[in-house]
Amino acid sequence: MQLTRKAIAQLEGVHQAVTLNMVVAATRSLDEQSKGLSAKTILRNAEAATLFRTHSPAYQARQHQVKRAKRKRTPVATDIQVTYRGLRASDLIQLVESLKKQNAEIQAERDRFRAERDEAYRLRDEALEHNARQLAALTRQMQPRND
């Protein structure tokens, strides 16, 4: 905290802009071990962050822009948002129910097609057996008898 305070005072003393990068550089020059403080360290410390924000014109200008941008937005009434969300949710529920119904219809149609296919295979097999019996009977009739 003391190092941040000294760095900001030094920057203001030489009429330099108080930016986060400048404060970090100033803390390095003021620190006995030349390590200084990182930007994250300054912002994580609540007191140091508040001190930086109060002395930084760049930060204050940015905050002013953010406030102006927020004022420009037209607020939407909360009850309208809830109704809108409710409508969207009910539409979604209706869509899901419709998809479930369509899925059930498709499953039923698939089952009907499978039953028709199975019946067609059964009839084919029956016809093949019947043709095989007729062919065998005709073959027996055509063979000469050796009695």
C-alpha positions as CSV (number, residue, x, y, z in Angstrom):
1,M,0.0,0.0,0.0
2,Q,2.8,2.4,0.9
3,L,4.7,1.6,-2.3
4,T,1.6,2.3,-4.4
5,R,0.9,5.6,-2.6
6,K,4.6,6.7,-3.1
7,A,4.5,5.7,-6.8
8,I,1.3,7.7,-7.4
9,A,2.7,10.7,-5.6
10,Q,5.9,10.5,-7.6
11,L,3.9,10.4,-10.9
12,E,1.7,13.3,-9.9
13,G,4.8,15.2,-8.8
14,V,6.4,15.1,-12.2
15,H,3.0,15.6,-13.9
16,Q,2.8,12.2,-15.6
17,A,-0.4,10.4,-16.3
18,V,-1.4,7.9,-13.5
19,T,-2.0,4.7,-15.5
20,L,-1.6,1.2,-14.2
21,N,1.5,0.6,-16.3
22,M,3.1,3.8,-15.1
23,V,2.3,2.9,-11.4
24,V,3.8,-0.5,-11.9
25,A,7.0,1.0,-13.4
26,A,7.2,3.6,-10.6
27,T,6.9,0.9,-7.9
28,R,9.8,-0.9,-9.5
29,S,12.0,2.2,-9.4
30,L,11.0,2.9,-5.7
31,D,11.4,-0.7,-4.5
32,E,14.7,-1.4,-2.8
33,Q,14.9,-4.8,-4.5
34,S,13.6,-3.4,-7.8
35,K,10.8,-5.9,-7.9
36,G,7.9,-3.5,-7.5
37,L,4.3,-4.5,-7.7
38,S,2.5,-6.1,-10.6
39,A,-0.7,-4.7,-12.0
40,K,-2.7,-7.7,-10.7
41,T,-1.3,-7.1,-7.2
42,I,-2.4,-3.5,-7.2
43,L,-5.9,-4.3,-8.4
44,R,-6.3,-7.3,-6.0
45,N,-5.5,-5.1,-3.0
46,A,-8.7,-3.2,-2.3
47,E,-7.0,-0.1,-0.8
48,A,-4.4,0.1,-3.5
49,A,-7.0,-0.3,-6.2
50,T,-9.2,2.4,-4.7
51,L,-6.2,4.7,-4.4
52,F,-5.2,4.1,-8.1
53,R,-8.8,4.6,-9.3
54,T,-9.2,7.9,-7.5
55,H,-5.9,9.3,-8.9
56,S,-6.1,7.9,-12.4
57,P,-7.8,10.3,-14.9
58,A,-7.8,7.6,-17.6
59,Y,-9.7,5.2,-15.3
60,Q,-12.2,8.0,-14.3
61,A,-12.7,8.9,-18.0
62,R,-13.4,5.2,-18.8
63,Q,-15.9,5.0,-15.9
64,H,-17.6,8.1,-17.2
65,Q,-18.0,6.6,-20.6
66,V,-19.4,3.4,-19.1
67,K,-22.0,5.4,-17.1
68,R,-23.0,7.4,-20.2
69,A,-23.4,4.2,-22.2
70,K,-25.6,2.7,-19.5
71,R,-27.8,5.8,-19.4
72,K,-28.4,5.5,-23.1
73,R,-30.0,2.1,-22.9
74,T,-33.7,2.1,-22.6
75,P,-34.7,0.0,-19.7
76,V,-37.2,-2.8,-20.5
77,A,-39.9,-3.3,-17.9
78,T,-39.3,-6.4,-15.9
79,D,-42.8,-7.8,-16.2
80,I,-42.5,-7.6,-20.0
81,Q,-39.2,-9.5,-19.9
82,V,-40.9,-12.2,-17.7
83,T,-43.8,-12.4,-20.1
84,Y,-41.5,-12.6,-23.0
85,R,-39.4,-15.3,-21.4
86,G,-42.6,-17.1,-20.4
87,L,-43.8,-17.0,-24.0
88,R,-40.6,-18.3,-25.2
89,A,-40.6,-21.1,-22.7
90,S,-44.2,-22.1,-23.6
91,D,-43.3,-22.0,-27.3
92,L,-40.4,-24.3,-26.6
93,I,-42.6,-26.6,-24.6
94,Q,-45.1,-26.7,-27.4
95,L,-42.4,-27.4,-29.9
96,V,-41.1,-30.3,-27.8
97,E,-44.6,-31.8,-27.5
98,S,-45.0,-31.5,-31.2
99,L,-41.7,-33.2,-31.8
100,K,-42.7,-36.0,-29.4
101,K,-46.0,-36.5,-31.3
102,Q,-44.2,-36.6,-34.6
103,N,-41.7,-39.1,-33.3
104,A,-44.5,-41.4,-32.0
105,E,-46.2,-41.2,-35.4
106,I,-42.9,-42.0,-37.2
107,Q,-42.3,-45.0,-34.8
108,A,-45.8,-46.3,-35.5
109,E,-45.3,-46.0,-39.3
110,R,-42.0,-47.7,-39.0
111,D,-43.6,-50.6,-37.1
112,R,-46.4,-50.8,-39.7
113,F,-43.8,-50.9,-42.5
114,R,-41.9,-53.7,-40.7
115,A,-45.1,-55.7,-40.3
116,E,-45.8,-55.3,-44.0
117,R,-42.3,-56.3,-44.9
118,D,-42.5,-59.4,-42.7
119,E,-45.8,-60.3,-44.3
120,A,-44.3,-59.9,-47.8
121,Y,-41.4,-62.1,-46.8
122,R,-43.8,-64.7,-45.5
123,L,-45.9,-64.6,-48.7
124,R,-42.8,-64.9,-50.8
125,D,-41.6,-67.9,-48.8
126,E,-45.0,-69.5,-49.1
127,A,-45.1,-68.9,-52.9
128,L,-41.5,-70.4,-53.2
129,E,-42.6,-73.5,-51.3
130,H,-45.7,-73.9,-53.4
131,N,-43.7,-73.4,-56.6
132,A,-41.2,-76.0,-55.4
133,R,-44.0,-78.5,-54.7
134,Q,-45.6,-77.9,-58.1
135,L,-42.2,-78.3,-59.8
136,A,-41.6,-81.5,-58.0
137,A,-45.0,-82.8,-59.0
138,L,-44.5,-81.8,-62.6
139,T,-41.1,-83.4,-62.6
140,R,-42.6,-86.7,-61.3
141,Q,-45.3,-86.6,-63.9
142,M,-42.8,-86.1,-66.7
143,Q,-40.5,-88.9,-65.7
144,P,-41.0,-92.1,-67.5
145,R,-42.4,-94.9,-65.4
146,N,-40.4,-98.0,-65.3
147,D,-43.0,-100.4,-63.9
